[in-house]
Amino acid sequence: MPNEKVKLYHEKQRLQLCGLHSLNSLFQKKVFSKETLDSFVHTHDKSRFWNEYSTFLTGNYDLRILMDALNSKGYVLRAIDISECFETFSYKDCLGLLLNIVVERPFISSIPIVCSFAKPGRHWLTIKSVDGEKYYNFDSKLSQPELIGYQSDLVAYLNKLDRVQTYFYIVIEEDLAAKFEQK
């Protein structure tokens, strides 16, 4: 039915768990928990307090942990290189997009001792289609998902983002990885 409202699963930002929220938005349900992602962290680094994969108690998971989580469900990440055109991808064949963007953290930056221990300010968000036609921004900092529009609108949206400061990843099933190989 064309007028049927699409049900969207959206998690709002809590602590520094944007990576967790992004993963669950990709799957449109709670698939992962903080404990699950922490278990992936501990496969790489047994340290409970200071490690390069997350921030103690609050999350702030890095790319390796998100990759491990996705691999556990049969998915892989494929980076979109800065020289690649967004128009060349078949977004309907992927689970969605993960973006890692720079965020301003003026308070943290103003405290020298905290700034020296804090990781750079970055934020994970998901963009995906739920109905196979329209794309949504599932940024956990938004009060609700934001409609981007159709694939042409998605490409225009992505082209407006800073290609140097933003990291773009396509989430695809392992079986489809060859279809997305860089040419």
C-alpha positions as CSV (number, residue, x, y, z in Angstrom):
1,M,0.0,0.0,0.0
2,P,1.6,3.3,-1.1
3,N,0.1,5.3,1.8
4,E,1.1,2.8,4.5
5,K,3.4,4.3,7.1
6,V,6.8,2.7,7.3
7,K,7.8,1.5,10.9
8,L,11.3,2.7,11.8
9,Y,13.4,1.4,14.6
10,H,15.5,4.3,16.1
11,E,17.7,4.4,19.2
12,K,18.5,7.7,20.8
13,Q,22.0,8.7,21.9
14,R,23.1,7.4,25.2
15,L,26.6,7.9,26.6
16,Q,29.1,7.3,23.7
17,L,27.2,4.4,22.3
18,C,26.6,5.8,18.8
19,G,28.4,2.7,17.3
20,L,25.9,0.4,19.1
21,H,22.9,2.5,18.1
22,S,24.1,2.6,14.5
23,L,24.4,-1.2,14.3
24,N,21.0,-1.7,15.8
25,S,19.6,0.8,13.3
26,L,21.1,-1.1,10.5
27,F,19.2,-4.2,11.5
28,Q,16.1,-2.2,12.5
29,K,15.9,-4.0,15.9
30,K,18.0,-4.5,19.0
31,V,20.6,-7.1,17.8
32,F,23.6,-5.9,19.9
33,S,24.0,-4.7,23.4
34,K,26.9,-2.8,25.1
35,E,27.9,-6.1,26.7
36,T,28.1,-7.8,23.3
37,L,30.3,-5.0,21.9
38,D,32.4,-5.0,25.0
39,S,33.0,-8.8,24.5
40,F,34.4,-8.0,21.0
41,V,36.7,-5.4,22.6
42,H,38.0,-7.9,25.0
43,T,38.9,-10.3,22.2
44,H,41.4,-7.7,21.1
45,D,42.5,-6.2,24.4
46,K,41.9,-7.6,27.8
47,S,42.3,-4.2,29.5
48,R,39.1,-3.1,31.2
49,F,40.0,0.6,31.5
50,W,42.3,1.9,28.7
51,N,42.4,0.4,25.3
52,E,42.3,1.5,21.7
53,Y,39.0,-0.1,20.8
54,S,36.6,1.7,23.2
55,T,36.3,4.0,26.2
56,F,35.7,2.5,29.6
57,L,32.0,2.4,30.6
58,T,30.8,4.8,27.9
59,G,31.4,3.0,24.7
60,N,33.0,5.0,21.9
61,Y,33.7,1.9,19.9
62,D,36.1,2.0,17.0
63,L,35.8,0.6,13.5
64,R,37.3,-2.8,14.4
65,I,34.6,-3.5,16.9
66,L,31.8,-2.6,14.5
67,M,33.4,-4.8,11.9
68,D,33.6,-7.7,14.3
69,A,29.9,-7.3,15.2
70,L,28.8,-7.2,11.6
71,N,31.0,-10.2,10.7
72,S,29.3,-12.1,13.5
73,K,26.0,-11.6,11.6
74,G,27.5,-12.4,8.1
75,Y,28.1,-8.8,7.0
76,V,31.2,-6.9,5.9
77,L,32.1,-3.3,5.5
78,R,33.4,-1.8,2.3
79,A,34.9,1.6,2.5
80,I,34.0,4.1,-0.1
81,D,37.2,5.7,-1.2
82,I,37.4,9.5,-1.5
83,S,37.9,9.2,-5.3
84,E,34.8,7.0,-5.9
85,C,31.5,8.5,-7.1
86,F,28.5,7.8,-4.9
87,E,26.4,7.4,-8.0
88,T,28.2,4.1,-9.0
89,F,26.9,2.1,-6.1
90,S,23.7,-0.1,-6.0
91,Y,22.5,0.9,-2.6
92,K,19.5,-1.5,-2.9
93,D,21.9,-4.4,-2.6
94,C,23.4,-3.4,0.7
95,L,22.1,-3.4,4.3
96,G,22.8,0.3,4.6
97,L,25.6,2.8,5.1
98,L,27.7,3.6,8.2
99,L,29.2,7.0,8.4
100,N,31.8,8.2,10.8
101,I,31.7,12.0,11.1
102,V,33.7,14.6,13.1
103,V,31.9,16.2,16.0
104,E,32.9,19.3,17.8
105,R,33.6,18.9,21.5
106,P,34.4,22.4,22.7
107,F,34.2,21.5,26.4
108,I,36.6,18.5,26.2
109,S,39.0,20.5,24.0
110,S,39.1,23.3,26.6
111,I,40.4,21.0,29.4
112,P,44.1,20.2,28.6
113,I,44.4,17.1,30.8
114,V,41.1,15.5,29.7
115,C,41.9,16.4,26.1
116,S,45.1,14.5,26.2
117,F,43.3,11.3,27.2
118,A,40.1,11.7,25.2
119,K,39.8,10.2,21.7
120,P,39.1,12.6,18.9
121,G,35.4,13.6,18.6
122,R,33.8,11.3,16.1
123,H,30.3,10.0,15.7
124,W,28.8,6.9,14.0
125,L,25.5,7.1,12.2
126,T,23.4,4.9,9.9
127,I,21.7,5.7,6.6
128,K,19.4,3.0,5.2
129,S,16.3,2.2,3.3
130,V,13.6,0.4,5.2
131,D,11.1,0.1,2.3
132,G,13.6,-0.4,-0.5
133,E,12.9,3.0,-2.0
134,K,13.3,5.9,0.5
135,Y,16.5,6.4,2.6
136,Y,16.6,7.7,6.2
137,N,19.3,9.1,8.4
138,F,19.2,7.2,11.7
139,D,21.6,9.4,13.6
140,S,21.1,8.6,17.2
141,K,21.5,12.3,18.0
142,L,18.2,13.0,16.2
143,S,14.9,12.8,18.0
144,Q,13.6,10.6,15.2
145,P,15.0,9.3,11.9
146,E,15.2,12.0,9.2
147,L,13.9,11.2,5.7
148,I,16.5,11.8,3.0
149,G,14.5,10.6,0.0
150,Y,15.1,8.4,-3.0
151,Q,18.5,7.2,-4.2
152,S,19.1,10.4,-6.2
153,D,18.4,12.4,-3.0
154,L,20.8,10.0,-1.1
155,V,23.6,10.7,-3.5
156,A,23.0,14.4,-3.3
157,Y,23.0,14.2,0.5
158,L,26.3,12.2,0.5
159,N,27.9,14.6,-1.9
160,K,27.2,17.5,0.5
161,L,29.3,15.9,3.2
162,D,33.0,16.6,3.7
163,R,34.8,13.7,1.9
164,V,38.0,14.3,3.8
165,Q,36.5,14.4,7.3
166,T,33.8,11.8,6.9
167,Y,34.4,8.1,6.5
168,F,31.8,6.2,4.4
169,Y,31.2,2.5,4.6
170,I,28.7,0.3,2.8
171,V,27.4,-2.7,4.9
172,I,26.9,-5.7,2.7
173,E,26.3,-9.5,3.0
174,E,29.6,-11.4,2.8
175,D,28.2,-13.3,-0.2
176,L,27.8,-10.0,-2.1
177,A,31.2,-8.6,-1.3
178,A,32.5,-9.3,-4.8
179,K,29.7,-7.2,-6.3
180,F,31.1,-4.2,-4.4
181,E,34.8,-4.7,-5.1
182,Q,36.6,-1.5,-6.0
183,K,37.4,-1.3,-9.7
